[in-house]
Amino acid sequence: MTLTEQIFSCTRCGYCCHGETTVSLDASDQARMIRALDMSEKEVEQKYWRLTGKTVQMKTVDGHCIFYDDGCTVHKGRPWRCGQWPLHPSILSDENNFHTIADSCPGIKKDIGYDKFCQILKKLMDESIILC
């Protein structure tokens, strides 16, 4: 079992993909998504992105990310923040964050306890297995 699997196993529930907002896309996210979709930047922007000033986000449809359809339909081109979630560094600094995230994500293995979870998460971050 990998370190990641010791603290998290995605159930593909999609809970993290639901809501009226999505993560902001940095330039690398945008380029990765364009490559994964094999479309022009203009096509991707028009079909999938919401622009607010200089902020680029994925559109939402029916209360979830436009790319959610019983799983991520742009998984190889997903934003780094989506790849990081739910193993967020804020867990290390506040146990309440751990409980809030664990309560909303069935893939978090909260039964190992907060201290053990943080020990493994920190090791993953130190080894750059999780990029934050």
TORTORFI-676351 format. One line per 10 residues: their letters; for each residue x, y negated, z negated of N, C-alpha, C. Coordinates in pm, 1 decimal. Layout:
! TORTORFI-676351
A) X Y Z X Y Z X Y Z | ...
! end
This chain:
! TORTORFI-676351
MTLTEQIFSC) 85.3 117.5 0.0 0.0 0.0 0.0 90.2 -124.3 0.0 | 60.3 -219.0 88.0 139.7 -341.2 94.3 107.5 -431.2 -24.7 | 193.1 -530.3 -45.3 166.2 -627.8 -152.5 32.1 -696.0 -130.0 | 7.1 -735.6 -8.1 -119.7 -803.4 21.5 -237.8 -713.7 -13.1 | -230.4 -586.7 24.4 -340.5 -494.5 -2.5 -361.2 -469.8 -151.7 | -259.3 -497.5 -231.0 -274.5 -481.8 -376.0 -365.5 -588.4 -435.4 | -377.7 -703.7 -366.4 -460.3 -811.6 -420.5 -578.7 -849.5 -332.0 | -577.8 -802.9 -206.6 -684.0 -843.9 -114.4 -700.2 -743.0 -1.9 | -825.7 -712.7 29.0 -859.9 -628.6 142.2 -985.5 -687.1 205.2 | -970.2 -743.2 322.5 -1082.4 -811.8 387.5 -1196.8 -715.2 415.2
TRCGYCCHGE) -1315.6 -753.6 374.2 -1435.3 -673.2 398.2 -1508.2 -719.0 524.9 | -1456.1 -824.2 587.2 -1514.2 -883.3 708.1 -1659.5 -926.1 685.0 | -1686.0 -972.6 563.0 -1820.8 -1017.4 528.4 -1856.9 -1148.6 596.7 | -1755.6 -1227.9 629.6 -1780.2 -1354.0 697.4 -1818.1 -1469.0 606.2 | -1820.7 -1444.6 476.6 -1859.8 -1551.3 385.3 -1771.6 -1674.6 403.1 | -1643.1 -1653.7 426.1 -1549.7 -1765.7 441.3 -1574.2 -1842.3 571.0 | -1649.2 -1784.1 662.8 -1677.5 -1847.6 792.1 -1808.9 -1926.0 789.9 | -1881.2 -1918.6 679.8 -2011.5 -1983.1 671.3 -2003.0 -2120.1 605.0 | -2092.1 -2206.8 645.6 -2097.8 -2342.3 594.3 -2110.1 -2439.6 709.9 | -2132.7 -2562.1 676.9 -2150.7 -2665.5 779.5 -2020.6 -2734.0 819.0
TTVSLDASDQ) -1912.4 -2698.1 750.7 -1782.2 -2753.8 788.3 -1685.3 -2637.8 809.5 | -1580.7 -2665.9 883.2 -1475.5 -2567.2 905.1 -1342.4 -2634.7 876.3 | -1236.1 -2560.1 885.5 -1104.2 -2616.7 859.3 -1063.0 -2709.7 971.8 | -977.2 -2804.4 937.4 -919.6 -2893.0 1038.8 -809.8 -2818.3 1112.3 | -794.8 -2848.6 1239.5 -695.9 -2782.2 1323.6 -577.0 -2875.0 1346.3 | -457.3 -2828.6 1309.6 -337.9 -2907.6 1341.5 -297.5 -2876.1 1485.5 | -193.4 -2940.3 1535.2 -151.1 -2924.2 1675.0 -116.5 -2778.6 1706.9 | -52.3 -2708.9 1613.3 -17.7 -2567.8 1635.6 -143.0 -2481.0 1642.9 | -240.3 -2508.7 1556.0 -367.3 -2435.5 1559.9 -434.9 -2454.2 1695.7 | -436.7 -2577.5 1741.8 -502.2 -2607.7 1869.2 -434.6 -2533.4 1984.0
ARMIRALDMS) -303.0 -2537.3 1988.1 -228.7 -2470.4 2095.6 -249.5 -2318.8 2091.0 | -245.2 -2260.6 1971.3 -264.8 -2116.7 1954.7 -405.7 -2076.8 2001.2 | -504.9 -2157.7 1966.8 -641.8 -2128.7 2004.4 -660.5 -2137.8 2155.8 | -602.3 -2239.0 2216.5 -610.7 -2255.9 2362.4 -550.8 -2134.0 2433.0 | -434.0 -2088.1 2384.7 -370.1 -1969.5 2444.2 -457.9 -1845.6 2425.3 | -511.2 -1827.1 2305.7 -592.2 -1708.4 2276.7 -719.3 -1705.0 2361.3 | -777.2 -1820.3 2385.1 -900.5 -1827.6 2462.8 -874.3 -1829.0 2613.4 | -747.4 -1856.0 2650.8 -708.0 -1862.6 2791.3 -796.8 -1959.1 2870.0 | -810.9 -2077.0 2810.6 -889.8 -2184.2 2871.7 -807.1 -2311.8 2868.7 | -851.4 -2412.2 2942.0 -782.1 -2541.2 2936.9 -815.4 -2610.7 2804.7
EKEVEQKYWR) -729.7 -2701.6 2764.0 -755.2 -2776.5 2641.7 -889.6 -2848.0 2648.7 | -919.6 -2906.5 2762.0 -1045.9 -2980.3 2778.8 -1166.6 -2886.6 2762.9 | -1157.5 -2766.5 2820.3 -1267.1 -2670.2 2808.1 -1288.2 -2628.2 2662.6 | -1177.6 -2598.3 2593.7 -1186.4 -2556.9 2453.5 -1243.7 -2670.2 2370.0 | -1193.7 -2791.0 2394.4 -1242.5 -2907.8 2319.9 -1392.5 -2924.4 2338.0 | -1439.4 -2918.8 2459.9 -1581.2 -2940.1 2486.3 -1669.8 -2828.7 2431.1 | -1624.0 -2706.1 2440.7 -1707.3 -2592.3 2402.7 -1700.4 -2558.6 2254.2 | -1581.0 -2575.6 2192.7 -1560.6 -2520.1 2058.8 -1524.5 -2620.0 1949.0 | -1477.3 -2738.4 1985.4 -1425.7 -2829.4 1883.7 -1517.8 -2946.4 1855.5 | -1513.5 -2991.4 1731.7 -1583.3 -3112.6 1687.1 -1474.8 -3214.4 1655.7
LTGKTVQMKT) -1481.9 -3329.3 1719.3 -1383.0 -3434.6 1698.4 -1444.4 -3546.4 1615.9 | -1375.9 -3580.3 1507.1 -1417.6 -3691.2 1422.4 -1295.6 -3779.9 1404.2 | -1292.3 -3890.0 1478.2 -1171.4 -3972.6 1477.2 -1056.4 -3890.6 1531.9 | -951.3 -3875.2 1453.1 -835.9 -3795.2 1495.0 -840.6 -3652.8 1440.4 | -948.2 -3619.9 1368.5 -961.9 -3487.4 1308.9 -1030.9 -3392.6 1406.6 | -969.8 -3276.7 1425.3 -1026.3 -3173.4 1512.6 -1066.1 -3055.4 1424.0 | -1190.6 -3014.1 1435.4 -1241.4 -2897.0 1364.3 -1316.5 -2809.4 1462.8 | -1337.7 -2684.2 1425.9 -1421.8 -2597.4 1506.2 -1567.6 -2636.9 1482.0 | -1648.0 -2626.8 1584.0 -1790.2 -2654.9 1568.6 -1854.8 -2548.8 1480.6 | -1970.1 -2582.8 1427.5 -2051.2 -2484.8 1355.6 -2179.4 -2460.7 1434.5
VDGHCIFYDD) -2230.6 -2339.8 1422.7 -2354.5 -2299.9 1488.6 -2434.6 -2217.8 1388.8 | -2558.3 -2253.4 1367.3 -2645.1 -2179.2 1275.4 -2581.3 -2158.3 1137.9 | -2509.5 -2259.9 1089.1 -2453.5 -2255.7 954.8 -2325.1 -2176.3 939.6 | -2255.6 -2150.0 1049.8 -2126.8 -2080.9 1041.0 -2034.5 -2128.0 1153.0 | -1908.5 -2094.5 1140.7 -1809.1 -2128.3 1242.1 -1854.0 -2075.0 1377.9 | -1830.2 -2152.3 1480.1 -1870.5 -2113.1 1615.5 -1808.6 -1980.5 1659.2 | -1697.3 -1943.9 1599.7 -1629.3 -1820.4 1637.2 -1672.6 -1698.5 1555.2 | -1764.7 -1717.0 1462.3 -1809.3 -1603.9 1380.0 -1924.4 -1530.5 1447.9 | -1905.6 -1402.0 1470.0 -2010.2 -1315.0 1521.6 -1982.1 -1175.6 1468.7 | -2024.1 -1148.3 1347.0 -1990.0 -1023.4 1277.2 -1839.4 -1002.5 1276.2
GCTVHKGRPW) -1767.2 -1109.4 1258.2 -1621.4 -1110.5 1257.8 -1572.5 -1227.6 1341.0 | -1444.6 -1252.4 1335.6 -1386.0 -1365.7 1407.4 -1361.4 -1328.4 1552.8 | -1420.3 -1403.0 1643.2 -1404.8 -1375.5 1785.6 -1280.8 -1442.8 1845.0 | -1208.5 -1517.9 1763.8 -1083.5 -1580.1 1809.8 -970.0 -1545.6 1712.5 | -975.1 -1426.4 1657.4 -886.0 -1385.9 1548.8 -738.9 -1413.1 1579.9 | -691.6 -1380.9 1698.6 -551.0 -1403.5 1734.2 -518.8 -1552.4 1746.6 | -619.1 -1632.7 1765.5 -598.0 -1776.4 1779.6 -654.8 -1857.6 1665.3 | -684.8 -1791.0 1555.5 -747.4 -1860.3 1442.2 -649.5 -1957.8 1378.0 | -701.9 -2059.2 1311.0 -617.1 -2155.9 1240.1 -537.8 -2088.5 1128.5 | -422.6 -2144.3 1096.5 -338.6 -2085.2 991.2 -412.4 -2082.3 858.4
RCGQWPLHPS) -497.0 -2181.2 833.6 -569.9 -2183.1 707.4 -666.4 -2064.6 696.5 | -723.1 -2024.3 808.5 -811.3 -1907.2 807.7 -730.3 -1781.2 780.2 | -610.9 -1774.3 836.2 -524.3 -1660.5 811.9 -477.0 -1653.1 667.9 | -463.4 -1767.3 606.3 -417.5 -1775.5 467.1 -529.0 -1736.9 369.9 | -650.2 -1773.5 400.7 -762.3 -1757.1 309.2 -790.1 -1611.5 283.3 | -822.2 -1570.0 165.3 -849.0 -1645.1 43.4 -728.4 -1656.0 -49.9 | -610.7 -1621.8 0.3 -490.5 -1621.3 -84.2 -429.9 -1761.1 -86.1 | -501.0 -1850.2 -148.9 -467.5 -1992.5 -151.0 -375.5 -2024.6 -268.9 | -273.9 -2109.0 -246.4 -179.8 -2140.8 -354.8 -243.7 -2206.6 -476.4 | -359.9 -2266.6 -461.8 -426.0 -2329.9 -576.2 -461.6 -2228.2 -684.4
ILSDENNFHT) -468.5 -2102.0 -647.5 -495.8 -1995.6 -745.2 -387.3 -1992.5 -851.2 | -263.2 -2016.7 -810.0 -150.2 -2008.1 -902.0 -152.3 -2115.4 -1010.0 | -213.4 -2227.1 -980.6 -209.7 -2338.7 -1074.8 -335.5 -2352.3 -1159.9 | -440.7 -2276.5 -1126.5 -565.2 -2293.0 -1200.1 -645.5 -2163.0 -1195.9 | -659.1 -2099.1 -1309.0 -732.8 -1972.7 -1316.0 -877.1 -1988.9 -1270.2 | -934.2 -2107.7 -1289.1 -1071.2 -2131.6 -1241.7 -1080.1 -2116.5 -1090.3 | -974.5 -2158.8 -1017.9 -974.0 -2142.0 -872.9 -977.9 -1993.9 -836.5 | -902.3 -1914.1 -910.0 -902.4 -1769.0 -888.5 -1044.0 -1713.3 -903.2 | -1111.1 -1749.4 -1011.4 -1245.6 -1695.3 -1036.0 -1346.1 -1746.0 -933.7 | -1335.7 -1873.2 -895.4 -1427.4 -1928.9 -796.0 -1410.6 -1858.9 -662.0
IADSCPGIKK) -1285.6 -1842.2 -619.4 -1259.5 -1775.9 -491.5 -1298.9 -1628.8 -499.9 | -1262.7 -1561.5 -607.3 -1294.9 -1419.5 -623.1 -1445.6 -1396.4 -626.4 | -1520.4 -1488.4 -685.8 -1665.8 -1474.2 -691.4 -1730.0 -1487.4 -553.4 | -1662.0 -1558.1 -462.0 -1718.6 -1578.4 -328.6 -1658.6 -1483.9 -224.8 | -1557.1 -1406.3 -262.8 -1489.7 -1319.4 -166.5 -1481.0 -1177.8 -222.3 | -1558.9 -1086.1 -166.2 -1556.9 -949.8 -217.2 -1425.4 -875.6 -190.9 | -1339.8 -930.9 -108.5 -1212.4 -866.3 -78.9 -1104.0 -889.6 -182.0 | -1124.0 -991.8 -268.2 -1026.8 -1020.3 -374.2 -1033.6 -909.0 -477.9 | -919.6 -856.6 -512.6 -915.2 -748.4 -612.3 -894.4 -808.1 -751.0 | -1004.5 -860.7 -804.2 -998.7 -929.8 -932.2 -983.7 -835.5 -1050.7
DIGYDKFCQI) -1007.4 -707.2 -1027.4 -996.7 -610.5 -1136.8 -852.8 -592.2 -1186.2 | -754.2 -639.3 -1109.6 -615.1 -627.8 -1156.5 -580.9 -737.8 -1256.5 | -668.0 -837.3 -1267.7 -648.1 -945.8 -1363.0 -571.8 -1062.6 -1302.4 | -594.2 -1177.2 -1361.9 -537.3 -1301.9 -1310.4 -384.6 -1301.4 -1311.4 | -323.3 -1260.2 -1419.8 -176.9 -1265.4 -1430.0 -109.9 -1176.2 -1325.3 | -156.1 -1054.4 -1310.6 -99.1 -961.6 -1212.1 -124.0 -1012.6 -1070.8 | -244.7 -1064.4 -1046.4 -279.1 -1119.9 -916.9 -180.5 -1231.0 -881.4 | -157.1 -1322.8 -974.9 -66.5 -1435.7 -950.4 77.3 -1388.8 -928.6 | 118.8 -1289.1 -1001.5 254.1 -1235.3 -985.8 274.5 -1185.3 -841.8 | 177.7 -1112.6 -789.9 187.5 -1059.7 -654.0 174.1 -1171.2 -551.6
LKKLMDESII) 78.7 -1262.8 -572.4 60.2 -1374.3 -479.3 186.0 -1459.3 -470.1 | 247.5 -1489.4 -583.0 371.1 -1568.2 -582.3 480.4 -1496.0 -504.8 | 491.8 -1366.3 -523.5 592.7 -1289.1 -450.8 565.9 -1294.5 -300.2 | 441.0 -1281.8 -260.5 404.9 -1291.8 -119.3 443.3 -1427.8 -61.6 | 417.4 -1532.8 -138.0 451.2 -1668.0 -92.7 602.5 -1687.8 -87.6 | 672.3 -1637.9 -188.4 818.3 -1650.3 -190.9 882.3 -1577.3 -72.7 | 822.8 -1467.4 -31.9 875.8 -1388.9 79.4 821.0 -1438.1 213.4 | 744.1 -1547.1 210.1 685.6 -1606.0 331.0 596.5 -1509.7 407.2 | 540.8 -1412.4 335.1 443.0 -1323.8 397.2 313.0 -1401.3 416.9 | 287.8 -1493.0 323.2 173.5 -1583.7 333.7 232.1 -1722.2 351.5
LC) 198.6 -1785.5 461.7 251.0 -1919.4 487.3 154.0 -2023.4 433.6 | 204.6 -2107.8 347.4 117.3 -2209.1 285.0 158.0 -2347.6 325.4
! end
